[in-house]
Amino acid sequence: MRGETRKVQLTGGATLIVSLPKEWARRIALSPGDEVIVVTQPDDTLVVIPKKLGKRAGVVAELAINQPVAVEEVEKLFMTLYIGGAETIIVRFSPQAMGLRRQIKDFIRRRVVDMEIVEEASDRLVVQSMVSATELAVSDIAGKMMRLVGNMLSDLLAGLERDDVALLKDVIERDDEVDRLYWLMERQLKRAAMSRYVMLELKIDDPRDIVEFVIISKSIERMADHICRIAYVNQEEKVDMRVLSPILTNVAEFLKQAETLLVGESTPRKIAELQGEIAAWSQRVRKEEVLSDPATSIAKESAVRIGEYIGDIVESLGRIMLKDKTIVLGEGMPQQ
């Protein structure tokens, strides 16, 4: 095992101490009186995090556009740097590519949640993270995403029942807001994976939870896509609400319960019950007779997939909330 072996010493008659590696302390300029955070890990090891590491200047990235290219290509490269965790992104434009500046500026303002343009010239944009959004906990982002999708689902059902084309178009447009939060979630999770200090700042107590929040955020993003798919299909050919309405009503109720598990208190029993209910519902609906109407068949498949994604979210929430706990099942047995 790499590392230095040090003896634990006794001081003051009751306090155990261990010295810190001199080269490491020198490298980060750790001085007497500086504060460190000591975090117990799931395997009972300790991580020592100097507080001053959290105050270091963030990563600065640069994107140079030396010739005219498709604006979509620049947007993808910008999002790669953004999701990768850059705190400051400098976009430079050659004289031949200055025509892209306005489009990129509009893209940043429309699609990026936690960065703002702090400096602008004819040949460059300087984009920087906003501190308040950078510190937004991943559970808060997931909650915001679920509420957005819950509202999209409610309005989808209302729009289909009333044949309200304007409302259905509005639902589709809200998918952009879900995408913005999804990209922010990806960014936060990558930042957490790079730094234990950031992980704690984002209220992630266990490194294993990073994987679960990846699953949760992707599931919510896919739910929004399926809601939009149903709205699109209905524009081409009206779906049969006698088939779709009960499915969407069930899905909306599942989503409300999942959101309660995310933002409120939960128990092993509630999580297991909701998982079982969704799984049984999915099997039952999928065994029903296949419809001859193509539009309704496509919409039904998307509606069922939304419910199954909620099941995936509940499963991940279970792994986050219930690890390292004793679960007792059975009547008359003591509950943990």
N, C-alpha and C positions, 0 to 999 in steps of 0.2 A: 504494500500500500504506500502510495506517495504521501509525503508529509513529514513533519518533525514530531518526534516523541518527546513529551514534556511531562514532568512529574507534577502531580497535584500537591500543593503545600497547604499547611494549616497556619492561619494567622488569627490573632485575637482570641485564640482558644476555641473558636467555633466556626470560623469562616474558611471555606476552601477557596484557594486561588490558583491560577495557572498563568504563567507569563505568555505574552504574545510574541510571535516571531519578529525579530528586530528588522529584517529586510522588508517585510510586509508593512510594518508600521512606518518605516522610512518612506516607502514607495507612495503611500497614501497621505503622508505628512500627518500622521496621528500623533497628537501631543497630550501630555498629562492634562486631565480635566475634560478632554473630549468625551462625548457620550457614544456608547455603542448599544445596539439592540441585540439581545440574546434570545434566540427563538428556538424552542424545542421542536424537533422534527418528529414525524410519525414513527420513525425507527429509534426514537429516544436519543439521537445525536443532537448536537447543538450547532446552530449557525450564528456567527458573530458578524453583525452588520454595522459598520461605522455610520452614524447619522450623516456625517458630512458627505458621504457618497451620494446621498439623495439630493444634495444641493449642487452637484457638479453640472457644468454646462452640458446640455443635451447634444445628441448627434446632429451634425450639420451635413446635409447632402446637397449636391449640386447637379442640376440637369441642364446641359448645354444643347441648344437647338441650333445647329450650324447651317441648316438648309430647310427649305419648305418640305414639310411632311404632313401626312394626314393627322388631323387634330386628335382623332381617336388613339393614334399611336402614342402621342404625347400624354394624353390622359392616362393610358395604361401605365406608362413609365412613372408618372407622378404618383399614381396610386400604389405602385410597387414600393417607392421610397416612403410614402406615407404609412402604409401598413407595416413596413419594415421597422418603424419606430423613430424615424427622423423627427427631431424637434423643430429644426429649421430647414427649409428647402429653398434653395436659390435657383430660380429658373432664368437662364441667360439666353437671349435671342441675338443671333447674328443679324446684320442688316437685311439679309435675304429672307429671314424668318420672322421679322417683326410683326407681320400681319397676323401671326398666331396669338399674339399677346392678349388681345381682347377676348378671344375665345377661351383661352386657358384661364384667364381671370374670372370669366363668367362661370366656367366649370367648377373652379375652386369654391366660389361663393354659393353655388347651388348644391354641390354634392359632398362637400367636406364639412363635418360637424365642428371639429375642435381646432381648426387652424384659421388664421386670418392674415390678410395681406398687410404687412407692416411697412413695406417700402416698395415704391414703384417708380420705374423710369422707362424710357422708350426701349431700352435694351435688357431690362431685367424685372423680375418680381421676387420679392423676398417674403416668404410665407412662414409664419411662426405659430407654434402651439399656444393655445390659451390655457393657462394654468388650471383654471376651474374645471374645464372639461377633461384635461389630462388626468386629473385626480378622480374622475368619476368612476365609482366602483363597478365592476363587471355585473354584479347582481342588479344594480340600478339600471344599467343599460338593457339587460335582459328583460327587466320589468317594463321599461318603456317600450321595447319592441313588442312584447306580448300585448300591452294595452293598445298599441297602434293596430296590430293584426286583429285583436278582438273587435275594435271599432270597424275595421274594414269588413270583417265577417258579418257583423250586424247590419251594416249598410248594404252589403251585397244581398243579403236575404230580403231586406226591405225593397231594394231596387228591382230585384227579380219579381217579387210579388206584385209591385205596382207598375212594372214595366217602365221604370224611370231611367231613361237612357242617360240623362245628365248625372244622376247619382252614381250610376255604374261607371261612367267615365271618371268621375271624381275618385272612386275607389281605386281604379287603375293608377291614377296619378299618385296616389299616396304610397304606392310601392317604392317610389324614390326615397321617401322618408325612412322606410324600413331598411333600404340598402345603405343609406348614410349611417344608420346606427349599427348595421352589421359590419361595415368597414371599420367603424370606431371600435367595435368589440374585437375584431381581429387585431387591430393595432394595440389595444390594451393588453390582450393576451400575449402578444409577442413581446411587448415591453416587460410583462411580468416574467416571461420565460428567461429574459436576459438579465434580470436583476431581482434578487430577493427583497431588496428595499422597496422596489416598485410593486412587487407582488403583495407585500403587506399594505402598502399605500392604497392599493386597489381592493383591499379587504378579501384577499384570497389567502386563507389560512393554511392550505395544504396544496403542494405542487400538483397532486393528482387531480385537483379540481379544474386545472387549466384545460385538460382534455374534455372534461364534462361540459364546460362552458363553450368549447368549440362545437360540440354536438348540439347543445341547446340553441346557440345562436344560428347555426346552419339550419336547424329544423324550423325555427321561426321564419327565417328568410325564405325557405322553400314553401312554407304555408302561405306566405304573402304571394308568391308566384302562382300557386294553385288557385288562390282567390281571384287573381287577375285572369287566369286562364278561363275560369268559369264565366267571368264577365265578358271576355272576348268571344267565347263560343256563343253566348246568348245574343251577341250582336249579329252573328251570321244566321242563326236559326234559334228560335225561342225554345228554351228547355221546358220539360214537363215538370212543373212545380209540385205535382202530386207525388212525384218520385223524389225530387231533390229537397223539398222543404223539410221533411222529417229528418233527413240525414244532416242537413246544415244546422238544424235546431239542436240535435244531439251534439254535434261538433262544437257549437258555441258553448254549450253547457260544460263539456269536457275542458274547454279552454279556460273558462272561468274558474273551475276547480284547480286546474294546473297553476294558474296565476296565484291563487290563494296559497298553494303549497310553496311557491317561490318566494312570496313576499311576507307570508305569515308563519305561524307556528304549524308544525306538522308532526305526524306520528308514523311509525312503521305501518300501523294498520291502515291509515288513510291512504298512504302511498300504494300499498299492496292492493287495496280495494279498487283504487282508480285504475291502476295498471290492469287488473283483471277485468274490470268493466269495459275498458277500451278494447282489450284483446278479444273478448267475447263478442262485443258489438261488431268489430271489424270482420270477424269470421262469419257472423250471421248475415251481415249486409252483403258480403262478397258471394255468399251461397245463393242469394236471391236470383231470380230469373234474369238472364241477360236481355237488355232492352234492344229493340230493333231500331229505335230512333238514335242516329249517330250522335247528335248534339247532346242529348240527355245522357247517353252512355259515357261520353267524354267528361261531362260535368260531374256525373256520379263518381267516376274514378277519381277525379281531383278532390271531390268532397271527402271521399273515404281516405285518401292519402293525407289530407289535412288532419283527420282524426288520428291516423297512425303516427304522424309526426308528433302530435301531442303525447302519444304514448311513449315515444322516444324521449321526449323532454322529461316526462314523469320518471322514466327509468333513470335518466341521468341525475335528476334531483334526488332520487333515492340513493344513488351511489355517493352523492355529495353529503347528504344529511345523515346517513345511517352507517357509514364506515366506522369500524372500531366500537360498535355498540352491540349489546346483546339483544337479540330479538326473540321473544317468547311467544309462541303461537299455541292456542288451545284454550278451551274454556276452563276456568277455575285455576289457571296457572298465574303466578305472579308476573306482573308487567314491568318491564324496564322503563 
